[in-house]
Amino acid sequence: MKALLLKDGYVLCKQLKFLLLALIIFCVMPGLSASAFSMIYVIMLPITTLSYDERSKWNQLSAMMPYTTRQIVVSKYLLGYIGAGAVALLSCISQVIFTRGTAEDLVVTVLMLPCVGAIILSVLLPVMIRLGTEKGRLAYILTVGLLAGISAGLEPGDLPTLQMHPMAVFPILLAITAVVNLLSIRLSIRFYEKQKA
């Protein structure tokens, strides 16, 4: 598993040096919107490695190596989780140093954003594995466009507002994140096995 993560890390560092630098800059910029952008971007990195794997025929090569389908798939999720954790940590440090963010801001950055990122990853990866990265990206763009269109048509008063402290919401969000990701991993493994067959 460690070797698979190192492989993906080397590929990302070699191919995306300047984009990774831009990601770090966004992480340390003050404000939650920059942190949210960084989180969305870092969640796309496992999809990028999938794309490179497809181009380099990694699926065929991996069949000759002592890696199980589960290890290959889980390594993509771990890459996303590690990235999400790193972004949350850098964003938290930046908020403490530059903006002296409130405790609530830090809770949102450190706890909520990685959960939201992991949920997005759990939706994207099975789609990308099932359809391939080219068709999967098209499905992703259409889904995001549809959600953006729906949200643009809503008025602020259309949605009920929940007056809950972030710490009260976090356990619920964490449970949802764990369940969704476990289901997603199982689904991705099944799709990957069909792809190899």
N, C-alpha and C positions, 0 to 999 in steps of 0.2 A: 504493500500500500504506500509506504514511504517513497519507494522508487517511482511509482506512478505520479505522486504529487510533485516529486522533483522533476520528472519529465515535463509535466505541464508548466511548472514554474520556469524551467529553462526556455521552453517555447515562448511563453509570454514575455519574459525578459528580453529575449532576442528579437522578437517580432514587434513588440509594442513598447519599447523603451520610453518614447516621448509621451505616449498616451498614459503610461503608468505614472510618469512624472506629473502630468496634468491632474491625474486622479489624486495624488498626494497633495498637490496645491489646493484642490477643491476641499480636501479633508480638513486642512488647517485654516481655511477661510472661516470667519465668524458667521454664524447664522445657521438655522436648521435647514433652510432650503438648499444650501451648498452641501450639507451633510446628506440630505435626502438624495440629491443628484449623485453624489459619490457612491451611495449605497446602491442605487439603481445601476450605475455603471459597473461596479465591482461584481454585481450579481450576473452581469453579462459575460464575465471572463470565462466561466466554465463552458458557456455556449461557444465562445471563441475557440477554446481548445478542442471542442467537438468538431468544429469546422476544419481546424488544422489536421485533426485525426483522420477525417474523411479524405482530405486532399492527399495525405501521405500514405493512405491505405493502411492505417494503424490497425484497423479491425482484423485484417488478414494477418498482420505481423503478430498481433497479440495472441492469436490462436496457437502460435508456436511457442509461446512463453508460458511460464508457470503462474499465470494470473487467471483467477476465476472471473466470470461475468460480474458477480457481485462486487468484487474488489475494484474492477474497472469503473463500474457505475458509481459506487459509493465514493470513489476518489474524486469524481466530478462534484458531488455534493459537498465533500469535505473542503475542496478548493473554494467553493462559494461561501461556506461557513467561516473558513479562516479569513477570507477577504472581508466578509461582513463584520467579523469581530475586530479586524485591524482598522477598518474605516471607523467603526464606532469608538474605538479607543483613541485614535488620532483626533477625531471630531470632539470628543469629550475633553481631551487635553487642551485643544485649541480654544474651546469655550471657557475653560477655567482660566487660561492665561490671558486671552485677548478680550473676552466680553464679560468675564466674571458672571457666567450664566447662572440662573437660579437652579435650585435643586430639581425643580420640575423639568427644566430644559435638559438637565443632565440625565434624568430618568428616561426622557423621551429618546435622547441620543443613544445612550448606552443600552437600554433595554428594549425599547419599542422598535427602533429602526432596524436592528438585526433580525427581529422576528418578522417584520414586514418583508424585508429582503429575502429571508428564507422561504416565506410563503410564495413570493414571486418566483423564486428559483424552483420551488416544488411544482409550480404550474408549467413553467417553461421547459424544464429538462425532459419530461416524458414526451412532450409535443415535438421537441427537436430530435429526440432519438427515434421516435416513431416515423416522422415525416422526412427526416433529414434536415440539415441546417438551412438549406436554401428555401424549401417549402415551409419549414417551420418558422423562419423569419417572416415570411409573408403572412402566415396565420397569426403571428404575434402582432405585426403591424395592424392587421385588420381588427384584431381584438382590442388593441389599445385605442385605435381610431373610433371603434364603436363605443367603448366606455367613455372616451373623451367627449363624443357627441352627445351621449346620454347625460353626462354630468354638466355639459354646457347648457343643455336645455332645462336644467333644474333651477328653480329659484331658491334662494337661501332659506326661505320658510317652508320648503317642501319636505325637508328632512328633519326628523326629531333630533333635538340636541340632548346629549347625555351629560348631565352635570356630575361627572365622576372624576376622581383624582386618578392620574396616570398609574399610580401604584395599585389602585383597585382594579384597573383594567388589565394590568400586566399578567397576572396569573391566568386569566382567561385567554389572553392572546398567546401566552406561552404554551398552554394546553392545545389550543387550535393549531399552532405552529408545529408542535411535536406530532400530532395525529396526521396532519396533512402531509408532512414530510415523510413519515413512515409509509403511508399509502403511496406516495409519489415514488419512493425508492423501489418498492415492490413492483409498481407499474413499469418503471424505467428498466428494471432487470428483465422483466418479461418482454418488453419491446426490444431490448438489446439482443436477447436470445433469438427472437424471431428474425432480427436483422442479420444475425450471423448465420442462421440456418439456410 
